[in-house]
Amino acid sequence: MARPALSIVIRTLDAADTLGEVLGQLRRDPADQLIVVDSGSTDRTVTLARDAGAEIVPIRRDEFTYGRALNRGFAAARHAWILSLSAHTVPADPGFLDAYRRAIGRFPGSVTAAVGPILGEFDAALSGGLTLFEGDDLRKGFGFGAGNPNSLYQAEAWRRRPFDEEIGGGEDLQWYFDALAAGETIAAVHAAAVHYRNRRSMRAFYRKGRVDYRAMARFIEPHRPSLAGIVIRAAKLALYVPLGRVDWAGAKGSLAHCLGTYVEARALAKRPAVTPGGPRD
């Protein structure tokens, strides 16, 4: 079987501090296509992307949504499978793209999308294996961080069902649930893991924690964080920073994100219950 070529779509905004590392870890085949959807970077992001052979798809900041940016990038894709990556998700292994290529050859015909793990500070990448999700399997989530920062889509299926451009987050989960409702299958490719390397401010991570939790709660039953859990995480991070397992920027961002999820979970708990996967805002 011929090696499947991939179209790789990365959304960027002033991501020069991590984009070079992401691109350096992508062992692309000559036939692979690299597309960068940039929403007005003022640093070296676009230069790094062009130097790597990327096609640049611009999107204005005032029209940006996560779903719209992905739809613009996917529309430029030439290949049958499209990989969505973040400019901050660094492949955990040099064989990252090959893990997806091997998985494509093993997918049953019902698979229209796949996810790879987004590893936290304390997670280790798995060596391989696939898990298939169908029907109501996603009601409790994937069991690990996953979504459009590291997700593969069948181009034909995306053309039938583009991403929702109006919601502020969770466009990936909405796509997965719509696919499952249509009788399709979502695969988890355990060897295709990435590390999250975002260096945004603590305030931005706090906001992201709230947005991420709110988006997940619309579809699944996310883990409800506790203050005790945040304290335990802080203690682990305080231990791992001197050991070089995580740097201070990553540690502070992790804690801010956890605090955001905690605050949002408490806020949602005070609202009337909504069945996960039910009516959307």
ChimeraX commands (.cxc) that place a marker at each C-alpha (Angstrom):
marker #1 position 0.00,0.00,0.00 radius 0.5
marker #1 position 1.37,3.43,-0.96 radius 0.5
marker #1 position 2.22,5.83,1.85 radius 0.5
marker #1 position -0.69,8.29,2.15 radius 0.5
marker #1 position 0.25,11.92,1.65 radius 0.5
marker #1 position -1.04,14.35,4.28 radius 0.5
marker #1 position -2.22,17.95,4.16 radius 0.5
marker #1 position -1.10,19.58,7.44 radius 0.5
marker #1 position -2.99,22.68,8.60 radius 0.5
marker #1 position -1.58,24.86,11.39 radius 0.5
marker #1 position -3.30,27.98,12.77 radius 0.5
marker #1 position -0.90,30.69,13.89 radius 0.5
marker #1 position -0.72,34.07,15.59 radius 0.5
marker #1 position 2.69,35.31,16.78 radius 0.5
marker #1 position 3.86,31.75,17.39 radius 0.5
marker #1 position 7.53,32.08,16.38 radius 0.5
marker #1 position 8.71,30.87,19.80 radius 0.5
marker #1 position 7.26,27.39,19.22 radius 0.5
marker #1 position 6.43,27.05,15.51 radius 0.5
marker #1 position 10.05,26.32,14.56 radius 0.5
marker #1 position 10.18,23.44,17.02 radius 0.5
marker #1 position 6.87,22.06,15.75 radius 0.5
marker #1 position 7.98,22.20,12.11 radius 0.5
marker #1 position 11.39,20.73,12.96 radius 0.5
marker #1 position 9.73,17.65,14.46 radius 0.5
marker #1 position 7.49,17.03,11.45 radius 0.5
marker #1 position 9.32,14.51,9.27 radius 0.5
marker #1 position 7.30,15.28,6.16 radius 0.5
marker #1 position 7.32,13.28,2.95 radius 0.5
marker #1 position 7.95,15.25,-0.28 radius 0.5
marker #1 position 4.28,14.82,-1.26 radius 0.5
marker #1 position 2.94,16.22,2.02 radius 0.5
marker #1 position 1.35,19.66,1.95 radius 0.5
marker #1 position 1.92,22.26,4.69 radius 0.5
marker #1 position -0.70,25.01,5.11 radius 0.5
marker #1 position -0.42,27.79,7.69 radius 0.5
marker #1 position -3.52,29.86,8.45 radius 0.5
marker #1 position -2.17,33.07,9.96 radius 0.5
marker #1 position -4.33,35.73,11.60 radius 0.5
marker #1 position -1.93,38.66,11.43 radius 0.5
marker #1 position 1.35,37.66,13.06 radius 0.5
marker #1 position 3.84,40.47,13.61 radius 0.5
marker #1 position 6.81,38.32,14.64 radius 0.5
marker #1 position 8.76,35.78,12.51 radius 0.5
marker #1 position 5.90,33.28,12.33 radius 0.5
marker #1 position 5.12,33.75,8.64 radius 0.5
marker #1 position 8.82,33.80,7.70 radius 0.5
marker #1 position 9.40,30.51,9.51 radius 0.5
marker #1 position 6.38,28.98,7.80 radius 0.5
marker #1 position 7.46,30.12,4.32 radius 0.5
marker #1 position 11.00,28.89,4.90 radius 0.5
marker #1 position 9.52,25.48,5.69 radius 0.5
marker #1 position 7.64,25.48,2.39 radius 0.5
marker #1 position 4.21,26.32,3.79 radius 0.5
marker #1 position 1.34,27.79,1.82 radius 0.5
marker #1 position 0.11,30.84,3.76 radius 0.5
marker #1 position -3.64,31.37,4.08 radius 0.5
marker #1 position -4.34,34.75,5.76 radius 0.5
marker #1 position -7.37,35.46,7.91 radius 0.5
marker #1 position -8.15,38.82,9.51 radius 0.5
marker #1 position -8.24,38.94,13.30 radius 0.5
marker #1 position -11.67,40.52,13.26 radius 0.5
marker #1 position -13.12,37.56,11.35 radius 0.5
marker #1 position -11.19,34.84,13.19 radius 0.5
marker #1 position -12.92,31.96,14.89 radius 0.5
marker #1 position -11.32,28.56,15.43 radius 0.5
marker #1 position -13.79,26.89,13.09 radius 0.5
marker #1 position -13.49,29.54,10.37 radius 0.5
marker #1 position -9.69,29.44,10.39 radius 0.5
marker #1 position -9.71,25.66,10.02 radius 0.5
marker #1 position -12.28,25.78,7.24 radius 0.5
marker #1 position -10.07,28.23,5.33 radius 0.5
marker #1 position -7.04,25.99,5.73 radius 0.5
marker #1 position -8.91,22.78,4.92 radius 0.5
marker #1 position -10.31,24.37,1.76 radius 0.5
marker #1 position -6.72,24.66,0.46 radius 0.5
marker #1 position -5.93,20.99,1.17 radius 0.5
marker #1 position -5.16,18.68,-1.75 radius 0.5
marker #1 position -4.95,15.30,-0.05 radius 0.5
marker #1 position -7.51,12.79,1.20 radius 0.5
marker #1 position -6.47,13.18,4.85 radius 0.5
marker #1 position -5.96,16.52,6.62 radius 0.5
marker #1 position -4.05,16.88,9.88 radius 0.5
marker #1 position -4.95,19.81,12.13 radius 0.5
marker #1 position -2.11,20.91,14.43 radius 0.5
marker #1 position -1.52,23.80,16.78 radius 0.5
marker #1 position 1.54,26.00,16.47 radius 0.5
marker #1 position 2.21,25.02,20.10 radius 0.5
marker #1 position 1.90,21.22,19.90 radius 0.5
marker #1 position 5.31,19.63,19.39 radius 0.5
marker #1 position 5.32,15.99,18.21 radius 0.5
marker #1 position 6.55,13.72,21.00 radius 0.5
marker #1 position 8.32,11.37,18.60 radius 0.5
marker #1 position 10.07,11.76,15.22 radius 0.5
marker #1 position 7.74,9.08,13.85 radius 0.5
marker #1 position 4.66,11.20,14.63 radius 0.5
marker #1 position 3.41,11.55,11.05 radius 0.5
marker #1 position 4.20,7.92,10.29 radius 0.5
marker #1 position 2.01,6.88,13.23 radius 0.5
marker #1 position -0.90,8.57,11.49 radius 0.5
marker #1 position 0.05,7.10,8.10 radius 0.5
marker #1 position 0.12,3.58,9.54 radius 0.5
marker #1 position -3.19,4.17,11.26 radius 0.5
marker #1 position -4.86,5.27,8.02 radius 0.5
marker #1 position -3.98,1.88,6.55 radius 0.5
marker #1 position -5.68,0.16,9.50 radius 0.5
marker #1 position -8.81,2.30,9.71 radius 0.5
marker #1 position -12.12,0.56,8.98 radius 0.5
marker #1 position -14.12,2.33,6.30 radius 0.5
marker #1 position -16.34,4.05,8.87 radius 0.5
marker #1 position -13.49,6.17,10.34 radius 0.5
marker #1 position -13.75,9.81,9.27 radius 0.5
marker #1 position -11.53,11.42,11.93 radius 0.5
marker #1 position -8.82,10.52,14.42 radius 0.5
marker #1 position -7.17,12.14,17.41 radius 0.5
marker #1 position -3.73,11.84,18.96 radius 0.5
marker #1 position -3.01,12.50,22.66 radius 0.5
marker #1 position -2.07,16.00,23.81 radius 0.5
marker #1 position 0.27,15.19,26.67 radius 0.5
marker #1 position 0.32,17.08,29.94 radius 0.5
marker #1 position 3.34,17.62,32.15 radius 0.5
marker #1 position 3.00,14.22,33.81 radius 0.5
marker #1 position 1.91,12.11,30.84 radius 0.5
marker #1 position 4.02,9.64,28.86 radius 0.5
marker #1 position 3.41,8.78,25.22 radius 0.5
marker #1 position 2.12,5.30,24.39 radius 0.5
marker #1 position 3.92,3.13,21.87 radius 0.5
marker #1 position 0.95,2.35,19.65 radius 0.5
marker #1 position -2.54,0.98,19.26 radius 0.5
marker #1 position -5.91,2.29,18.11 radius 0.5
marker #1 position -9.14,2.82,20.00 radius 0.5
marker #1 position -12.35,3.21,18.00 radius 0.5
marker #1 position -15.23,5.37,19.26 radius 0.5
marker #1 position -18.76,5.09,17.93 radius 0.5
marker #1 position -22.30,5.72,19.08 radius 0.5
marker #1 position -22.30,7.06,22.63 radius 0.5
marker #1 position -18.67,6.15,23.38 radius 0.5
marker #1 position -17.57,9.77,23.76 radius 0.5
marker #1 position -20.01,10.64,26.53 radius 0.5
marker #1 position -17.18,10.34,29.06 radius 0.5
marker #1 position -14.51,11.82,26.77 radius 0.5
marker #1 position -11.42,10.31,25.19 radius 0.5
marker #1 position -9.66,9.72,28.52 radius 0.5
marker #1 position -6.81,12.05,27.50 radius 0.5
marker #1 position -6.41,15.54,26.10 radius 0.5
marker #1 position -7.43,15.54,22.45 radius 0.5
marker #1 position -8.88,17.79,19.79 radius 0.5
marker #1 position -7.99,20.06,16.90 radius 0.5
marker #1 position -4.48,20.86,18.19 radius 0.5
marker #1 position -3.76,17.28,17.06 radius 0.5
marker #1 position -6.54,15.75,14.96 radius 0.5
marker #1 position -6.84,14.03,11.59 radius 0.5
marker #1 position -9.84,14.34,9.26 radius 0.5
marker #1 position -10.97,12.64,6.10 radius 0.5
marker #1 position -11.22,15.50,3.59 radius 0.5
marker #1 position -14.38,14.10,1.99 radius 0.5
marker #1 position -16.13,13.97,5.37 radius 0.5
marker #1 position -15.08,17.54,6.19 radius 0.5
marker #1 position -16.51,18.76,2.86 radius 0.5
marker #1 position -19.84,17.21,3.83 radius 0.5
marker #1 position -19.66,18.75,7.29 radius 0.5
marker #1 position -17.41,21.83,7.69 radius 0.5
marker #1 position -16.60,23.14,11.15 radius 0.5
marker #1 position -19.09,25.43,12.86 radius 0.5
marker #1 position -17.68,28.93,12.42 radius 0.5
marker #1 position -19.86,30.68,14.97 radius 0.5
marker #1 position -19.07,28.93,18.26 radius 0.5
marker #1 position -16.20,30.25,20.35 radius 0.5
marker #1 position -14.68,26.86,21.17 radius 0.5
marker #1 position -15.45,23.17,20.96 radius 0.5
marker #1 position -15.79,23.07,17.18 radius 0.5
marker #1 position -13.83,19.80,17.27 radius 0.5
marker #1 position -16.13,18.11,19.80 radius 0.5
marker #1 position -19.18,19.26,17.89 radius 0.5
marker #1 position -17.73,17.74,14.71 radius 0.5
marker #1 position -17.00,14.44,16.47 radius 0.5
marker #1 position -20.50,14.16,17.93 radius 0.5
marker #1 position -22.10,15.03,14.60 radius 0.5
marker #1 position -19.95,12.35,12.96 radius 0.5
marker #1 position -20.95,9.74,15.53 radius 0.5
marker #1 position -24.62,10.70,15.12 radius 0.5
marker #1 position -24.20,10.04,11.39 radius 0.5
marker #1 position -22.94,6.51,12.08 radius 0.5
marker #1 position -19.26,7.32,11.55 radius 0.5
marker #1 position -16.31,6.27,13.74 radius 0.5
marker #1 position -13.63,8.36,15.48 radius 0.5
marker #1 position -10.25,6.72,16.10 radius 0.5
marker #1 position -7.68,7.47,18.78 radius 0.5
marker #1 position -4.12,6.93,17.50 radius 0.5
marker #1 position -2.15,6.50,20.71 radius 0.5
marker #1 position 1.33,6.76,19.20 radius 0.5
marker #1 position 0.61,10.12,17.52 radius 0.5
marker #1 position 1.19,12.19,20.67 radius 0.5
marker #1 position 2.24,15.82,21.04 radius 0.5
marker #1 position 3.55,17.99,23.88 radius 0.5
marker #1 position 1.85,21.33,24.52 radius 0.5
marker #1 position 4.39,24.20,24.52 radius 0.5
marker #1 position 2.28,27.37,24.63 radius 0.5
marker #1 position 3.94,30.31,26.41 radius 0.5
marker #1 position 0.97,32.65,26.67 radius 0.5
marker #1 position 0.33,34.73,29.81 radius 0.5
marker #1 position -1.18,33.29,32.99 radius 0.5
marker #1 position -4.28,35.40,32.38 radius 0.5
marker #1 position -4.63,33.93,28.90 radius 0.5
marker #1 position -4.24,30.39,30.27 radius 0.5
marker #1 position -6.87,31.14,32.93 radius 0.5
marker #1 position -9.31,32.29,30.23 radius 0.5
marker #1 position -8.46,29.27,28.10 radius 0.5
marker #1 position -9.19,26.97,31.04 radius 0.5
marker #1 position -12.66,28.47,31.38 radius 0.5
marker #1 position -13.35,28.33,27.63 radius 0.5
marker #1 position -12.07,24.73,27.33 radius 0.5
marker #1 position -14.15,23.48,30.24 radius 0.5
marker #1 position -17.28,25.28,29.04 radius 0.5
marker #1 position -16.86,23.81,25.55 radius 0.5
marker #1 position -16.36,20.27,26.86 radius 0.5
marker #1 position -19.33,20.50,29.20 radius 0.5
marker #1 position -21.64,21.12,26.25 radius 0.5
marker #1 position -20.94,17.62,24.94 radius 0.5
marker #1 position -19.35,15.37,27.58 radius 0.5
marker #1 position -19.09,15.03,31.34 radius 0.5
marker #1 position -15.65,16.52,32.04 radius 0.5
marker #1 position -13.72,15.79,35.20 radius 0.5
marker #1 position -14.62,18.37,37.84 radius 0.5
marker #1 position -11.39,19.82,39.24 radius 0.5
marker #1 position -10.99,20.40,42.97 radius 0.5
marker #1 position -8.86,22.78,45.01 radius 0.5
marker #1 position -7.09,19.76,46.49 radius 0.5
marker #1 position -6.22,18.59,42.99 radius 0.5
marker #1 position -4.81,22.00,42.11 radius 0.5
marker #1 position -2.67,21.97,45.25 radius 0.5
marker #1 position -1.35,18.49,44.39 radius 0.5
marker #1 position -0.55,19.64,40.84 radius 0.5
marker #1 position 1.27,22.68,42.23 radius 0.5
marker #1 position 3.36,20.43,44.48 radius 0.5
marker #1 position 4.27,18.15,41.58 radius 0.5
marker #1 position 5.21,21.11,39.40 radius 0.5
marker #1 position 7.37,22.54,42.20 radius 0.5
marker #1 position 9.22,19.23,42.24 radius 0.5
marker #1 position 9.52,18.81,38.48 radius 0.5
marker #1 position 10.73,22.33,37.62 radius 0.5
marker #1 position 14.15,21.85,39.31 radius 0.5
marker #1 position 14.40,18.43,37.63 radius 0.5
marker #1 position 13.87,19.98,34.19 radius 0.5
marker #1 position 10.62,18.09,33.51 radius 0.5
marker #1 position 8.82,21.41,32.99 radius 0.5
marker #1 position 9.94,25.06,32.97 radius 0.5
marker #1 position 8.51,27.88,35.08 radius 0.5
marker #1 position 6.47,29.30,32.21 radius 0.5
marker #1 position 4.85,25.96,31.58 radius 0.5
marker #1 position 4.23,25.39,35.28 radius 0.5
marker #1 position 2.53,28.76,35.75 radius 0.5
marker #1 position 0.43,28.25,32.63 radius 0.5
marker #1 position -0.64,24.80,33.81 radius 0.5
marker #1 position -1.76,26.11,37.19 radius 0.5
marker #1 position -3.61,29.07,35.63 radius 0.5
marker #1 position -5.42,26.72,33.23 radius 0.5
marker #1 position -6.41,24.43,36.11 radius 0.5
marker #1 position -7.71,27.39,38.09 radius 0.5
marker #1 position -9.76,28.49,35.08 radius 0.5
marker #1 position -11.35,25.05,34.73 radius 0.5
marker #1 position -12.08,25.00,38.47 radius 0.5
marker #1 position -13.80,28.40,38.39 radius 0.5
marker #1 position -15.80,27.51,35.27 radius 0.5
marker #1 position -16.84,24.14,36.71 radius 0.5
marker #1 position -18.19,25.86,39.81 radius 0.5
marker #1 position -19.98,28.46,37.71 radius 0.5
marker #1 position -21.64,25.81,35.52 radius 0.5
marker #1 position -22.65,23.76,38.57 radius 0.5
marker #1 position -24.82,26.68,39.69 radius 0.5
marker #1 position -26.73,26.72,36.40 radius 0.5
marker #1 position -29.67,24.47,35.39 radius 0.5
marker #1 position -28.49,21.06,34.23 radius 0.5
marker #1 position -28.11,20.50,30.48 radius 0.5
marker #1 position -27.71,17.02,29.04 radius 0.5
marker #1 position -24.24,16.65,27.44 radius 0.5
marker #1 position -24.58,16.55,23.66 radius 0.5
marker #1 position -28.02,18.13,23.90 radius 0.5
marker #1 position -29.21,21.53,22.62 radius 0.5
marker #1 position -26.38,23.89,21.81 radius 0.5
marker #1 position -26.05,27.58,22.51 radius 0.5
marker link #1:1,2 radius 0.2
marker link #1:2,3 radius 0.2
marker link #1:3,4 radius 0.2
marker link #1:4,5 radius 0.2
marker link #1:5,6 radius 0.2
marker link #1:6,7 radius 0.2
marker link #1:7,8 radius 0.2
marker link #1:8,9 radius 0.2
marker link #1:9,10 radius 0.2
marker link #1:10,11 radius 0.2
marker link #1:11,12 radius 0.2
marker link #1:12,13 radius 0.2
marker link #1:13,14 radius 0.2
marker link #1:14,15 radius 0.2
marker link #1:15,16 radius 0.2
marker link #1:16,17 radius 0.2
marker link #1:17,18 radius 0.2
marker link #1:18,19 radius 0.2
marker link #1:19,20 radius 0.2
marker link #1:20,21 radius 0.2
marker link #1:21,22 radius 0.2
marker link #1:22,23 radius 0.2
marker link #1:23,24 radius 0.2
marker link #1:24,25 radius 0.2
marker link #1:25,26 radius 0.2
marker link #1:26,27 radius 0.2
marker link #1:27,28 radius 0.2
marker link #1:28,29 radius 0.2
marker link #1:29,30 radius 0.2
marker link #1:30,31 radius 0.2
marker link #1:31,32 radius 0.2
marker link #1:32,33 radius 0.2
marker link #1:33,34 radius 0.2
marker link #1:34,35 radius 0.2
marker link #1:35,36 radius 0.2
marker link #1:36,37 radius 0.2
marker link #1:37,38 radius 0.2
marker link #1:38,39 radius 0.2
marker link #1:39,40 radius 0.2
marker link #1:40,41 radius 0.2
marker link #1:41,42 radius 0.2
marker link #1:42,43 radius 0.2
marker link #1:43,44 radius 0.2
marker link #1:44,45 radius 0.2
marker link #1:45,46 radius 0.2
marker link #1:46,47 radius 0.2
marker link #1:47,48 radius 0.2
marker link #1:48,49 radius 0.2
marker link #1:49,50 radius 0.2
marker link #1:50,51 radius 0.2
marker link #1:51,52 radius 0.2
marker link #1:52,53 radius 0.2
marker link #1:53,54 radius 0.2
marker link #1:54,55 radius 0.2
marker link #1:55,56 radius 0.2
marker link #1:56,57 radius 0.2
marker link #1:57,58 radius 0.2
marker link #1:58,59 radius 0.2
marker link #1:59,60 radius 0.2
marker link #1:60,61 radius 0.2
marker link #1:61,62 radius 0.2
marker link #1:62,63 radius 0.2
marker link #1:63,64 radius 0.2
marker link #1:64,65 radius 0.2
marker link #1:65,66 radius 0.2
marker link #1:66,67 radius 0.2
marker link #1:67,68 radius 0.2
marker link #1:68,69 radius 0.2
marker link #1:69,70 radius 0.2
marker link #1:70,71 radius 0.2
marker link #1:71,72 radius 0.2
marker link #1:72,73 radius 0.2
marker link #1:73,74 radius 0.2
marker link #1:74,75 radius 0.2
marker link #1:75,76 radius 0.2
marker link #1:76,77 radius 0.2
marker link #1:77,78 radius 0.2
marker link #1:78,79 radius 0.2
marker link #1:79,80 radius 0.2
marker link #1:80,81 radius 0.2
marker link #1:81,82 radius 0.2
marker link #1:82,83 radius 0.2
marker link #1:83,84 radius 0.2
marker link #1:84,85 radius 0.2
marker link #1:85,86 radius 0.2
marker link #1:86,87 radius 0.2
marker link #1:87,88 radius 0.2
marker link #1:88,89 radius 0.2
marker link #1:89,90 radius 0.2
marker link #1:90,91 radius 0.2
marker link #1:91,92 radius 0.2
marker link #1:92,93 radius 0.2
marker link #1:93,94 radius 0.2
marker link #1:94,95 radius 0.2
marker link #1:95,96 radius 0.2
marker link #1:96,97 radius 0.2
marker link #1:97,98 radius 0.2
marker link #1:98,99 radius 0.2
marker link #1:99,100 radius 0.2
marker link #1:100,101 radius 0.2
marker link #1:101,102 radius 0.2
marker link #1:102,103 radius 0.2
marker link #1:103,104 radius 0.2
marker link #1:104,105 radius 0.2
marker link #1:105,106 radius 0.2
marker link #1:106,107 radius 0.2
marker link #1:107,108 radius 0.2
marker link #1:108,109 radius 0.2
marker link #1:109,110 radius 0.2
marker link #1:110,111 radius 0.2
marker link #1:111,112 radius 0.2
marker link #1:112,113 radius 0.2
marker link #1:113,114 radius 0.2
marker link #1:114,115 radius 0.2
marker link #1:115,116 radius 0.2
marker link #1:116,117 radius 0.2
marker link #1:117,118 radius 0.2
marker link #1:118,119 radius 0.2
marker link #1:119,120 radius 0.2
marker link #1:120,121 radius 0.2
marker link #1:121,122 radius 0.2
marker link #1:122,123 radius 0.2
marker link #1:123,124 radius 0.2
marker link #1:124,125 radius 0.2
marker link #1:125,126 radius 0.2
marker link #1:126,127 radius 0.2
marker link #1:127,128 radius 0.2
marker link #1:128,129 radius 0.2
marker link #1:129,130 radius 0.2
marker link #1:130,131 radius 0.2
marker link #1:131,132 radius 0.2
marker link #1:132,133 radius 0.2
marker link #1:133,134 radius 0.2
marker link #1:134,135 radius 0.2
marker link #1:135,136 radius 0.2
marker link #1:136,137 radius 0.2
marker link #1:137,138 radius 0.2
marker link #1:138,139 radius 0.2
marker link #1:139,140 radius 0.2
marker link #1:140,141 radius 0.2
marker link #1:141,142 radius 0.2
marker link #1:142,143 radius 0.2
marker link #1:143,144 radius 0.2
marker link #1:144,145 radius 0.2
marker link #1:145,146 radius 0.2
marker link #1:146,147 radius 0.2
marker link #1:147,148 radius 0.2
marker link #1:148,149 radius 0.2
marker link #1:149,150 radius 0.2
marker link #1:150,151 radius 0.2
marker link #1:151,152 radius 0.2
marker link #1:152,153 radius 0.2
marker link #1:153,154 radius 0.2
marker link #1:154,155 radius 0.2
marker link #1:155,156 radius 0.2
marker link #1:156,157 radius 0.2
marker link #1:157,158 radius 0.2
marker link #1:158,159 radius 0.2
marker link #1:159,160 radius 0.2
marker link #1:160,161 radius 0.2
marker link #1:161,162 radius 0.2
marker link #1:162,163 radius 0.2
marker link #1:163,164 radius 0.2
marker link #1:164,165 radius 0.2
marker link #1:165,166 radius 0.2
marker link #1:166,167 radius 0.2
marker link #1:167,168 radius 0.2
marker link #1:168,169 radius 0.2
marker link #1:169,170 radius 0.2
marker link #1:170,171 radius 0.2
marker link #1:171,172 radius 0.2
marker link #1:172,173 radius 0.2
marker link #1:173,174 radius 0.2
marker link #1:174,175 radius 0.2
marker link #1:175,176 radius 0.2
marker link #1:176,177 radius 0.2
marker link #1:177,178 radius 0.2
marker link #1:178,179 radius 0.2
marker link #1:179,180 radius 0.2
marker link #1:180,181 radius 0.2
marker link #1:181,182 radius 0.2
marker link #1:182,183 radius 0.2
marker link #1:183,184 radius 0.2
marker link #1:184,185 radius 0.2
marker link #1:185,186 radius 0.2
marker link #1:186,187 radius 0.2
marker link #1:187,188 radius 0.2
marker link #1:188,189 radius 0.2
marker link #1:189,190 radius 0.2
marker link #1:190,191 radius 0.2
marker link #1:191,192 radius 0.2
marker link #1:192,193 radius 0.2
marker link #1:193,194 radius 0.2
marker link #1:194,195 radius 0.2
marker link #1:195,196 radius 0.2
marker link #1:196,197 radius 0.2
marker link #1:197,198 radius 0.2
marker link #1:198,199 radius 0.2
marker link #1:199,200 radius 0.2
marker link #1:200,201 radius 0.2
marker link #1:201,202 radius 0.2
marker link #1:202,203 radius 0.2
marker link #1:203,204 radius 0.2
marker link #1:204,205 radius 0.2
marker link #1:205,206 radius 0.2
marker link #1:206,207 radius 0.2
marker link #1:207,208 radius 0.2
marker link #1:208,209 radius 0.2
marker link #1:209,210 radius 0.2
marker link #1:210,211 radius 0.2
marker link #1:211,212 radius 0.2
marker link #1:212,213 radius 0.2
marker link #1:213,214 radius 0.2
marker link #1:214,215 radius 0.2
marker link #1:215,216 radius 0.2
marker link #1:216,217 radius 0.2
marker link #1:217,218 radius 0.2
marker link #1:218,219 radius 0.2
marker link #1:219,220 radius 0.2
marker link #1:220,221 radius 0.2
marker link #1:221,222 radius 0.2
marker link #1:222,223 radius 0.2
marker link #1:223,224 radius 0.2
marker link #1:224,225 radius 0.2
marker link #1:225,226 radius 0.2
marker link #1:226,227 radius 0.2
marker link #1:227,228 radius 0.2
marker link #1:228,229 radius 0.2
marker link #1:229,230 radius 0.2
marker link #1:230,231 radius 0.2
marker link #1:231,232 radius 0.2
marker link #1:232,233 radius 0.2
marker link #1:233,234 radius 0.2
marker link #1:234,235 radius 0.2
marker link #1:235,236 radius 0.2
marker link #1:236,237 radius 0.2
marker link #1:237,238 radius 0.2
marker link #1:238,239 radius 0.2
marker link #1:239,240 radius 0.2
marker link #1:240,241 radius 0.2
marker link #1:241,242 radius 0.2
marker link #1:242,243 radius 0.2
marker link #1:243,244 radius 0.2
marker link #1:244,245 radius 0.2
marker link #1:245,246 radius 0.2
marker link #1:246,247 radius 0.2
marker link #1:247,248 radius 0.2
marker link #1:248,249 radius 0.2
marker link #1:249,250 radius 0.2
marker link #1:250,251 radius 0.2
marker link #1:251,252 radius 0.2
marker link #1:252,253 radius 0.2
marker link #1:253,254 radius 0.2
marker link #1:254,255 radius 0.2
marker link #1:255,256 radius 0.2
marker link #1:256,257 radius 0.2
marker link #1:257,258 radius 0.2
marker link #1:258,259 radius 0.2
marker link #1:259,260 radius 0.2
marker link #1:260,261 radius 0.2
marker link #1:261,262 radius 0.2
marker link #1:262,263 radius 0.2
marker link #1:263,264 radius 0.2
marker link #1:264,265 radius 0.2
marker link #1:265,266 radius 0.2
marker link #1:266,267 radius 0.2
marker link #1:267,268 radius 0.2
marker link #1:268,269 radius 0.2
marker link #1:269,270 radius 0.2
marker link #1:270,271 radius 0.2
marker link #1:271,272 radius 0.2
marker link #1:272,273 radius 0.2
marker link #1:273,274 radius 0.2
marker link #1:274,275 radius 0.2
marker link #1:275,276 radius 0.2
marker link #1:276,277 radius 0.2
marker link #1:277,278 radius 0.2
marker link #1:278,279 radius 0.2
marker link #1:279,280 radius 0.2
marker link #1:280,281 radius 0.2
view
